[in-house]
Amino acid sequence: MTEQTLPTTAHAWHLDTRPEGWPTASNLSLREVELPALGPGQLLVANEFLSVDPYMRGRMSDKKSYIEPYEVGAPLDGPAVGRVLASNADGFAPGDHVVHFLGWRDHSIVDAATAQKVDPNLAPLPAYLGVLGVTGLTAYIGLERFAKIKEGDTVFVSGAAGAVGSIAGQIAKLKGAGQVIGSAGSDEKVKLLVEEYGYDTAFNYKNGPVADQLAEAAPDGIDVFFDNVGGEHLEAAIGALKLHARIVLSGMVSQYNDEKVVGPRNLWNLSVTRSDILSFMVGEELDLQPDFVREVGGWLATGKLHYRETVREGLDNTLDAFLAMMRGENVGKMIVKL
């Protein structure tokens, strides 16, 4: 592509107002914006796939959180993978594919220092947003560094058919867990967890109280809870802890749209069982990334680890894809294809 044909504008989703409860089309808009001139150390990237993730809902609010909120009137951002159209950075050339964090738009001016080159011949491009991206890394770090999976552990994963949960349960099993239990929001997803992802047992949380279904699946209790949901799931897991159990907080998707979050009523059981609740920030644990790439890449290559994606097409459908993911309509990672 010659310099004369390079785009000078981009289409980007903007936050117009902060949502109260569920986001709507009145809170976000797709606008055309001018692209600045390419500066030293920068790349012009045509985005091919975008990621939508639960944590983005938290950034639409101005509540104190582990990551800065989106600014009202400014473009949203998030993980994306695309093709370099022009480069002012050593080590990057037009035609290269990169993962970066200026998604929610069709073209991005990216600082090369924040981009990572990826090879579409080694794995499909969307995989670098999911199983080989932050999603897979979240599952790996949570289990390897914080849950410290031990041989024979009983592990419970909430939101187990989602992007992180579906990987977390498989990693737990590959790391030696004796029993892996998952919860999901439909009978079809429950079947998928057992038949494709190798969960020992799973249940549909809509079919009855989570605590009752968990007690039936793990009558002797659980050693590890990998939580993507919060709410009722977290309270049920606290009630089922064995001695010295570990709870890893990966997400709380059930409460991201709630203006007031109510905590579990049985926290005292943490003291009774001498258990830990642990949280983490992926960006602070990146020393594990080489191990993650080696182990997860190896499991993928040998067919020991499976993943799925739900793909919506078109930049204009990004908000719909985001809301569908928040409602749990995705199986595996939700991806927007441009």
N, C-alpha and C positions, 0 to 999 in steps of 0.2 A: 504494500500500500504506500503510495507516495504521500509527501507532506501535504500536497494540495487536497487530497481526499480524506485527510484525517478529520474526524468530527470536531466541531467547535462548541457543540452544546450536548447536554445530557438530559435524560429524564430521571428524576429522583423523587422518592417519596419523602414528604416533609411532615413534621408534627405541627399541626395547626393549634390544637388545644390539648390539654392534658385530660385523658379519659377519666370518668368516674364510673367504676365498674367496668363492664366490657367495652373495649374500644369499638368505635363505629366509623363509618365513612366521613362523619362530620369532624372527626379528630385528626384525620390524615388526608393528604392530597398529593397527587402526582403532578409535579411541575417540571417545566423545561427550564434549565439553568445554563448559564454560560460556563464553559470549561476554561480555567485559567491557562496561561501559557505554561508549557512544560519547563520546570525549573531543574537546576542541577540535582542529580541523584533521584530523579523522579521517573515514573513510568506512566504512560497512557494505556489503560487496560479496557478492553471490551469484555464486559462480564458475560459469562455463558451460563453460570448456575449461581443462585443465591440461596443462603440458608435463612430460615426463620426458626427462632428458638424461644422457649418459654421465658428466659431471663429478659428478653426484650420488653415484655409487658412491664416489668419493674422499672425499666429505664424510661418508660413513658410517663411515670409519676415522678414527683419531686421528693419522695420520701428518702430518708437516709438509707443507703444500701452499700453493697460492696463494690459498686461500679457507678460512675457518674451518670446522672440522668440525661436523656436527650434534651436538647434545648428547644423551647417552643419557637417555631418559625424556621428551624434549621433542618437539614436532611437527616434522616435516620441512617444508621450504619449497622453493619454486621458482617459475618464471614461471607466471602464470595470467591469464586474461582473464574479466571478469565484468561484471555489471550492478549499478550503485549502487542500493541500497535506501534508504539514508539518508545524509545528508551534514551534517557540521559544518565544512565547508571551503568557502571562497569559490571560485567557478569550477567547482564540481561540484554536480550536482543529481540527484535520483532519476531513474533511467532512462538516465543516461549509462553508457557502457561504458568500462572502464579496463583497462589492463595493469598488473600489479603482481607482487610476488615472494613472496606468501604463499599459494602453492598447496599441493597435497597435502591439501586440505580443501574442504568445500562452501561454507562461509561464512567471510569474513575481515574483521577489523577492521584497516583499512589507513591508515597515515599518508598523507594526500593528497600530501605532498611527494615520496613515493616512487612515486606512481601517475602514469600517463600516459593521458590521454583518447584514445580511438580512435573512428573512425567506421565502423560496420558497413556503411554505404552505399558506402564507397570500396573496401573489400576485405572478404572473409569474415572473421569474428572469428578463426578458427584461424590465419589468415595472419599475424596480429600476434604469434604465438608462434613462427613459422617464418620464412618468406621475408622478411617485413617486421619481424621481431623480432630477438632476440639471435642466432638461428641465421644468418640472412642477413647480419647485421652482422658476425658472426665471419668469415664467408667474405670479405666486402668489405674489412674492415680488414686481414686477413692478406695479401691479394693486393695491395691498393692501397698500403698503407704499408710493409709488410715485404718481401714478395716483389718489389715494384716491377716488375711485369710490363712487359716491353719487347716491341716489335713483333717477331714471329717466334720468341719463346721456345718451347721445348719444355717443357711442364708435365705433371707426373705428380701425380695426386690419388689418395690411398688412401681406402678407404671411400667411394667416389665415388657410390654410390647412396643414401647416408645423408642426413640433414637438412642438414649443412653441406657435405659433399662434392658433392652434386648441384648446389648453388648455386655452389660455388667453381669447378667446371669450366666452367660457363657464363659466369661473370664473366671468367675468364681468357680465354676465346675472344672475348668482347665487348670486352675490353681489348687485343686484338691478338695474342694468342698464336698461333704458327704451327701447333703441334700440341698437342693436349690428350689425355692418356692417363689412363684410369681403371681401378682395380681394384675388383672387387665379389665377393660370395660366392656367386653363382649365375649360371647361363647366362641366366636370364630378366632379371636385373639388368644383365648385360652388354649384352644386346639393348636394354634401355631406355636405357642410357647413350648408345649410338650413335644410336638411332633417334629418341629424344625430346629428350635433353639436348644433343645435338650434339657429343659426344665424337668425336674422330677415330678412336680405337681404344680398346678396352677388353679386359680379360681377367678370367677367373675364377681368383682366387688359389688355389682349392682344386684346380685342374687341374694344378698343377706348381709347382716352386720360383718364388717371385716374381722372383728375380734373373734367371732364365732367360727368363721371360715378358716382363719389362721390357726385357731386352736385345734380344729379338726385336721389340718394339714401338718401341724407340728405340735403334737400333744405334749412333747417334752420340752418345748420352748425353742428359741432361736439364739444363735450366737452372734449373728450379724444381720443388721437391717440396713439395706441400701435404699434410701428414700428419695423418690422423685416427686412425691405427691403431697405429703404433709397431711394435716387435718386428721380425719378418722384413721387413716393408715398409721400415722405416727403414734397416736394414742394406743391403737391396737398392738403395735409392735412393742411399745414400752411395757405393756401388760404381759407380753410373752417372753421377756428376756430371761436367759439363763444367767448364771453368775459370770461376771466379767465379760459381758457382751459388749458389742460395739455398734453404735448407730452412726451411719455416715449420711450427712445431709447433702444431697446432690441438688435437690430442688423441691419446690412446694407448689406445683402447678395448680392444685385444687384451690389455692388461696390467693393467687396473684391478682385476681380481679376483685377481691374483697377489700373494702375500705378499712375494715377493722378485722384483724386476724386474732383469733382466739387460740390460745395454746392448749396443749394436752393437760388433762385434769389429774393425771396419775404420775407426775414427775417423781414423786417419792420413791417409786419403784426403781429408779436409777440408783438411789442410795441402798435400797434393800438388796439389789443385785450387784452393787459396786460396778456399775456399767458406765460407759462413756458415750457422750454425744459429740461427734466430731464434724467440723466443717472445714472447707478448704477453698482456695482460689487457684484455678488451673495455672494462671500466669505466674504464680509464686512457686510452682512445683515443676518447672520445665526441665530441671536436671534429669527427670525421668523420661523425657521424650525419646532419647536414643533407645532405651530399653523397650519403650512402648512400640516404636517402629519395628524393632527387631522381633519382639515376641508376637505382636499382633500381625505384622506382615507375614511372619512364618506360619501362623495359624491359618491365615487367609490362603496362603499358597498351598497348604496341605489339605484344605477343605475342612479344617477342624472348627472354624468359626464362620458363621453365616450372618448375613445382614440383608435387610430390605430397605427400600426407599419408596416414599410416596411422592410423585412428581406432579406439580401443577405447572402449566405453561403460560408464559406471558408476564412481563413486568407489571401490567395492569391488574393481574390476579394475585399480586404479592400479599396484599392485605387479606384477601379471602383465604389464601393458603395459611397465613399466620393464625387467623381465627379458627380455621379448621383444625390446625395443630393444637390450639389451646382447648378445643372441644374434644380432643382425643380421636379425631377421625383418621389420623395417619397410622400406618403400620411402619415402624422403623423411622428413618429420618425423613422429615418433610423438606423437599427441595423445590425451588422454583427454577424452571428452565426458561431462559430468554431466547 
